[in-house]
Amino acid sequence: MNNGMFDTSVQELKYTILKEVANLAYDDKLEEGLLHIAKKIIPGPQPTMRCCIYKERAIVGERLKLALGGDPENENVVEVLDIACDECPVDGIRVTEACRGCIAHRCQNVCPRDAIRIENLKAYIDIKKCVECGKCMDACPYNAISQSVRPCENACKVGAISMDSDKKAVIDNEKCIACGACVYQCPFGAISAKSYMLHAIRLLKESQNNEKYKVYAVVAPSISSQFGHVKVEQVVSGIKQLGFFSVVEAALGADMAADKEADELYEKGFLTTSCCPAFVKYVKNNYPDLAVHISHNVSPMEQISIYLKKVDPTAKIVFIGPCIAKKMEFKLPEVEGIVDCVITFEELLALLDSREIDLSTMPEAPLDNASYYGRIFARSGGVATAVGQALKEHGKEDFAYDPISCNGIEECRIALLKASKGVLPNNFIEGMACIDGCIGGAACLTHGPKDKNQVDRYGSEAKEKTISQSVGILQKFRD
């Protein structure tokens, strides 16, 4: 099914459903058209992904529910599609065909639960006794013992995913940080995120061409790594063509955040960032004693949205980015009324294509400017660089700035563990839940290795060369 636009057919199926829903919503035909989407996408008669077309259509039906906003009873933005979660192996540790039937029986000798028996010169594991300690794997000289770990469990670095009695994936909402790593890694698309795309369409349509109120698109700086075949300025034109009054860089909010965090760090002496909502929740969940050190400044998304609503109190804000956790952030009580909707780059592409907007033919429209430092928030190390720059611009070079940039939750865990024990030498933790930072977000269009130089090149195109210049222009405009 994959036509080359996406990394996987799972992504393409999700995109196709979103596009169909967007088409119906724009044309006010959602109610009568929903029942026909599954058959349109899965025409049959032969199945292409599952055992039969009926199961394929049933899974499409469950995905449609997510496209419509998901289960209202589930507070998490990440949900499991039970009907799609049934194909992964769940044997745990097992003996493979590579077993040579050696007479040393090292695997059996090291097993603490007597779970390994030898029959017909081959080793066998009693899964009822096995506790998956892995000692037999280490002992086998032929590497004949392997462990099957479900991709979703392996992807979840916070231990929020387990299996129920029916071997279906279950998400512990208390542990989940909505990073979305499991969403992309599940090869059957059985874990996905709710979509608020319909709300974005509703905001646009009810604005009456921005006459009743104005709808602003706040775009994450990681946009520079998304639409490789066209220029960012053409994407801006495409977004405006959807009906947005203006397209504003979240990087402007990043400049504001760096400017404030520099002062806060100077005052407190130790700080962790607050721009990544998944990292913030991870700290609160796992290192509550360190939560007091999370920057009290709001994220760049919130910073720029607060600014826009001060300039235009009737404004409606739709954030567009690569982040599933932002869907969690905008639903927080303290963010209510600041950001009105969050959609992802995947959903943006579905909206553009539903309106047959060809980005390659779009004229170039300038994106509201931010500094180089605000734009590089998109990649790992960018926040730390920006805060260091802000300290210099504030004349606080006497501060012994010693940042550490944590690239992914596992690196965050190590730094936070050291900080909790008082042995971390650094005084500023930049925490990014996704590998490579926001450019590696779970809702990116592609998930291959990201080139941070691409972000830096985009940053170098900024007219404002300092954070102070960027923030100063915003202040003058507001005044």
Secondary structure, DSSP 8 states (H G I E B T S, - for coil): ---SSSSSHHHHHHHHHHHHHHHHHHTT-HHHHHHHHHHHH---SS-SSSSSHHHHHHHHHHHHHHHTT--TT---SEEE-GGG---S----EEE-TT----SS-HHHHH-TT--EEEETTEEEE-TTT-----HHHHH-TT--EEE---HHHHH-TTS-EEE-TTS-EEE-TTT-----HHHHH-TT--EEE---HHHHHHHHHHTTTTTSS-EEEEE-GGGGGT-TTS-HHHHHHHHHHTT-SEEEEHHHHHHHHHHHHHHHHHHHS-EE--S-HHHHHHHHHH-GGGGGGB-SS--HHHHHHHHHHHH-TT-EEEEEES-SHHHHHTTSGGGTTT--EEEEHHHHHHHHHHTT--GGGS---------HHHHGGGSTTHHHHHHHHHHHHTT-TTS---EEEEESHHHHHHHHHHHHTT----SEEEEESSTTGGGG-TT-S--S---HHHHHHHHHT-S--SHHHHHHHHHHHH-
